[in-house]
Amino acid sequence: MSYACIVLIASGDNIGRAFVKCFNEIRKSKVHGVFTFIVTNDGIRKVIPQLRPIILNNISHGVSIYLVNHNEFNRLVSEINVLFKQSVITSFYIYSDDINNGYVRKLIDLAERIGLKYKVVTK
């Protein structure tokens, strides 16, 4: 089975819009599951209401969602590396409000280092 990994780096009301953009990309691929890591300092009560309708409309993709605050970013990079080494993820989508974000550069470097196919999605 092939799984995609989405990393959303956004805040506020942009999270829902970003999630929609990423799922538009996912629908084009033939994945059977989606790991979604949302990097934000917004609380779960602010994030989940934005994601709920999108998740319900894409339930067939087997969505797993993890909220990660900015302080845990290095742990996130390690987790993605482990998932790739275990051959769990085959495609990688990075979304950020700001393409010049240092987090985006770290994720691109990781993908290129381990040979993971990736796509960067922006506003």
ROMARVEX-164555 format. One record per residue (C-alpha): residue number from 1; residue in three letters; x negated, y, z. Coordinates in steps of 0.001 Angstrom, whole numbers, plus 500000, padded with zeros to 6 digits. Layout:
BEGIN
{NUM 'ala' {X Y Z}}
...
This chain:
BEGIN
{1 'met' {500000 500000 500000}}
{2 'ser' {498818 503522 499294}}
{3 'tyr' {499224 506348 501753}}
{4 'ala' {498733 510063 501318}}
{5 'cys' {497363 512411 503921}}
{6 'ile' {498608 515989 504137}}
{7 'val' {496866 518611 506246}}
{8 'leu' {498888 521805 506636}}
{9 'ile' {497076 524806 508075}}
{10 'ala' {499805 527361 508604}}
{11 'ser' {501761 529209 511221}}
{12 'gly' {505193 530630 511770}}
{13 'asp' {507779 530371 509037}}
{14 'asn' {505171 529329 506458}}
{15 'ile' {505068 525772 507823}}
{16 'gly' {508419 524774 506330}}
{17 'arg' {507628 526281 502923}}
{18 'ala' {504205 524640 502913}}
{19 'phe' {505722 521268 503786}}
{20 'val' {508123 521548 500831}}
{21 'lys' {505256 522372 498449}}
{22 'cys' {503264 519386 499656}}
{23 'phe' {506178 517004 499275}}
{24 'asn' {506743 518232 495743}}
{25 'glu' {503185 517049 495053}}
{26 'ile' {503753 513756 496906}}
{27 'arg' {506818 512915 494821}}
{28 'lys' {504627 512962 491702}}
{29 'ser' {502349 510277 493128}}
{30 'lys' {503197 506674 493923}}
{31 'val' {502506 506588 497645}}
{32 'his' {504356 504455 500160}}
{33 'gly' {503656 506510 503257}}
{34 'val' {502529 509961 504316}}
{35 'phe' {500389 510985 507254}}
{36 'thr' {500982 514679 507936}}
{37 'phe' {498704 516685 510202}}
{38 'ile' {499897 520210 510944}}
{39 'val' {497182 522499 512263}}
{40 'thr' {498892 525311 514148}}
{41 'asn' {499002 526905 517554}}
{42 'asp' {502794 527199 517298}}
{43 'gly' {504631 524925 519690}}
{44 'ile' {506588 521822 518741}}
{45 'arg' {509887 523610 519398}}
{46 'lys' {509066 526125 516687}}
{47 'val' {507691 523633 514149}}
{48 'ile' {510095 520676 514192}}
{49 'pro' {513260 522639 513291}}
{50 'gln' {511500 523806 510099}}
{51 'leu' {510503 520253 509154}}
{52 'arg' {513661 518337 510024}}
{53 'pro' {515599 518786 506739}}
{54 'ile' {512501 518111 504649}}
{55 'ile' {511740 514926 506568}}
{56 'leu' {515312 513699 506228}}
{57 'asn' {515283 514377 502461}}
{58 'asn' {512019 512434 502092}}
{59 'ile' {512608 509627 504586}}
{60 'ser' {511849 506993 501952}}
{61 'his' {508202 508114 501961}}
{62 'gly' {507596 506889 505520}}
{63 'val' {506486 510162 507073}}
{64 'ser' {504273 510305 510184}}
{65 'ile' {503738 513786 511636}}
{66 'tyr' {501044 514953 514045}}
{67 'leu' {500731 518471 515434}}
{68 'val' {497145 519526 516019}}
{69 'asn' {496066 522808 517559}}
{70 'his' {493041 524647 516229}}
{71 'asn' {490865 523452 519122}}
{72 'glu' {491396 519823 518065}}
{73 'phe' {490356 520308 514437}}
{74 'asn' {487080 518373 514690}}
{75 'arg' {488972 515394 516121}}
{76 'leu' {491355 515627 513155}}
{77 'val' {488440 515443 510706}}
{78 'ser' {487173 512326 512504}}
{79 'glu' {490627 510719 512345}}
{80 'ile' {490929 511331 508601}}
{81 'asn' {487477 509820 508114}}
{82 'val' {488543 506686 510041}}
{83 'leu' {491789 506351 508045}}
{84 'phe' {489822 506550 504807}}
{85 'lys' {487212 504015 505935}}
{86 'gln' {490023 501622 506836}}
{87 'ser' {491386 502129 503285}}
{88 'val' {494636 503476 504677}}
{89 'ile' {494718 506757 502759}}
{90 'thr' {494135 507034 499032}}
{91 'ser' {495039 510664 498349}}
{92 'phe' {494587 513858 500292}}
{93 'tyr' {496495 517148 500111}}
{94 'ile' {495293 520307 501840}}
{95 'tyr' {497598 523299 502274}}
{96 'ser' {496561 526613 503746}}
{97 'asp' {497981 530128 503695}}
{98 'asp' {494422 531348 503178}}
{99 'ile' {492252 529479 500680}}
{100 'asn' {489140 531070 502212}}
{101 'asn' {489963 529497 505564}}
{102 'gly' {486935 527755 507123}}
{103 'tyr' {489095 524725 507935}}
{104 'val' {489867 524230 504246}}
{105 'arg' {486152 524246 503409}}
{106 'lys' {485483 521597 506089}}
{107 'leu' {488263 519386 504723}}
{108 'ile' {487057 519741 501135}}
{109 'asp' {483513 518904 502237}}
{110 'leu' {484814 515804 504050}}
{111 'ala' {486807 514646 501015}}
{112 'glu' {483863 515108 498680}}
{113 'arg' {481430 513416 501082}}
{114 'ile' {483541 510283 501483}}
{115 'gly' {484806 510192 497883}}
{116 'leu' {488466 510863 498640}}
{117 'lys' {490626 512271 495832}}
{118 'tyr' {492072 515575 497036}}
{119 'lys' {494196 518515 495951}}
{120 'val' {494345 521969 497493}}
{121 'val' {497794 523573 497531}}
{122 'thr' {498214 527260 498340}}
{123 'lys' {501021 529793 498578}}
